């Protein structure tokens, strides 16, 4: 089933770079940008992550949580988050279950697709970004989320 705006966002609980579990349900009442990225430390993923990091104040001011997801092992995710000073959780989806549920990969994919989902306060998908430009994705999400 392909997700579309208005659909309930699939629930998940994953291990984060800090070692604890993070569940989508933890953010009920807040908007969430669920950011799938192919591989920690690669140029495009680093550029995109830095963009979210550099604009996190705007996300925080507008009560939008940022969550990054990849198939990387937890130690690689933790190192990536620490090296880049990311103030948001990066989540480990080693079995690809979350990416499959969101359509961010197929069952043979080695990496998640570079795509994002803006999830509303009630847990419904507000907007899907199926093709992302890592250079300006954070700004585009803010523009869309704020209705500018």
C-alpha positions as CSV (number, residue, x, y, z in Angstrom):
1,X,0.0,0.0,0.0
2,X,1.4,3.4,-1.0
3,X,1.0,6.1,1.6
4,X,-0.6,9.4,0.8
5,X,-1.4,12.7,2.6
6,X,-4.2,12.1,5.1
7,X,-3.2,8.5,5.9
8,X,-2.2,7.5,9.4
9,X,1.6,7.5,9.8
10,X,2.7,3.9,10.5
11,X,3.7,3.5,14.2
12,X,7.3,2.6,15.0
13,X,9.8,2.3,17.8
14,X,13.5,2.3,16.9
15,X,16.9,2.7,18.7
16,X,18.3,6.2,18.5
17,X,21.9,7.4,18.3
18,X,21.9,8.0,22.0
19,X,21.1,4.3,22.7
20,X,17.5,4.8,23.9
21,X,14.3,3.9,22.1
22,X,12.3,6.5,20.2
23,X,8.7,5.9,19.2
24,X,6.5,8.0,16.9
25,X,3.9,7.9,19.7
26,X,6.3,9.9,21.8
27,X,5.6,12.9,19.6
28,X,1.8,12.8,19.6
29,X,0.6,16.4,19.8
30,X,3.7,17.6,17.8
31,X,4.4,17.7,14.2
32,X,7.2,15.4,13.1
33,X,9.5,15.5,10.0
34,X,10.5,11.9,9.4
35,X,13.6,12.1,7.3
36,X,14.9,9.0,5.6
37,X,18.5,9.2,4.3
38,X,20.6,6.7,2.4
39,X,23.8,6.5,4.4
40,X,25.4,8.2,7.3
41,X,28.4,10.4,6.5
42,X,27.9,10.5,2.7
43,X,28.1,14.0,1.2
44,X,24.3,14.4,0.4
45,X,23.2,13.0,3.8
46,X,25.7,15.2,5.6
47,X,24.6,18.3,3.7
48,X,20.9,17.6,4.4
49,X,21.5,16.8,8.1
50,X,23.5,20.0,8.5
51,X,20.7,21.9,7.0
52,X,18.2,20.5,9.6
53,X,20.8,21.2,12.3
54,X,21.4,24.8,11.2
55,X,17.6,25.5,11.0
56,X,16.6,23.5,14.1
57,X,15.6,26.7,15.9
58,X,12.9,27.3,13.4
59,X,11.7,23.7,13.7
60,X,11.7,24.0,17.5
61,X,9.9,27.4,17.4
62,X,7.1,25.8,15.3
63,X,7.0,22.6,17.4
64,X,8.2,20.3,14.6
65,X,10.4,17.4,15.8
66,X,13.0,16.1,13.3
67,X,13.8,12.4,13.2
68,X,16.4,10.9,10.8
69,X,16.2,7.2,9.8
70,X,18.7,5.0,8.0
71,X,19.7,1.4,7.8
72,X,23.2,2.1,9.2
73,X,24.3,0.3,12.3
74,X,23.8,2.1,15.5
75,X,27.5,2.8,16.1
76,X,27.8,4.5,12.7
77,X,24.7,6.6,13.3
78,X,25.9,7.6,16.8
79,X,29.3,8.6,15.3
80,X,27.6,10.6,12.5
81,X,25.3,12.4,14.9
82,X,28.2,13.3,17.3
83,X,30.6,14.4,14.6
84,X,27.9,16.7,13.0
85,X,26.5,17.9,16.4
86,X,22.9,16.9,15.3
87,X,20.5,18.0,18.0
88,X,17.8,15.6,16.8
89,X,17.6,11.8,17.0
90,X,19.0,9.6,14.3
91,X,17.2,6.2,14.3
92,X,18.5,2.8,13.3
93,X,16.2,0.8,11.0
94,X,18.5,-2.2,10.3
95,X,15.6,-4.6,9.4
96,X,14.1,-1.9,7.1
97,X,10.7,-2.4,8.6
98,X,10.0,1.3,9.1
99,X,11.3,2.3,5.6
100,X,9.2,-0.5,4.1
101,X,6.1,0.7,5.9
102,X,6.6,4.2,4.7
103,X,7.6,3.2,1.1
104,X,11.1,4.6,1.5
105,X,12.6,1.3,0.2
106,X,11.6,-1.9,-1.4
107,X,12.4,-5.3,0.1
108,X,15.8,-5.6,-1.7
109,X,17.1,-2.1,-1.1
110,X,20.5,-1.7,0.5
111,X,19.7,1.9,1.5
112,X,16.6,4.0,2.2
113,X,15.5,6.4,-0.4
114,X,16.1,10.1,0.3
115,X,12.5,11.1,1.1
116,X,10.6,12.6,4.0
117,X,7.2,12.7,5.6
118,X,5.6,15.6,7.5
119,X,3.4,14.1,10.1
120,X,0.7,16.2,11.8
121,X,-0.1,16.5,15.5
122,X,-2.8,13.8,15.3
123,X,-0.5,11.3,13.6
124,X,-1.8,11.8,10.0
125,X,0.6,12.4,7.2
126,X,0.4,16.0,6.1
127,X,2.9,15.9,3.2
128,X,5.2,13.5,1.5
129,X,8.4,14.6,-0.1
130,X,9.2,11.7,-2.5
131,X,12.2,13.4,-4.1
132,X,14.4,15.6,-1.9
133,X,17.2,18.0,-2.8
134,X,19.5,17.9,0.2
135,X,20.6,21.5,-0.4
136,X,17.2,23.0,0.4
137,X,15.0,20.4,1.9
138,X,14.9,21.8,5.4
139,X,13.9,25.2,4.1
140,X,11.2,23.7,1.8
141,X,9.7,21.8,4.8
142,X,9.6,25.0,6.9
143,X,8.0,26.9,4.0
144,X,5.3,24.2,3.6
145,X,4.7,23.7,7.3
146,X,4.2,27.4,7.9
147,X,2.1,27.8,4.8
148,X,4.4,30.5,3.3
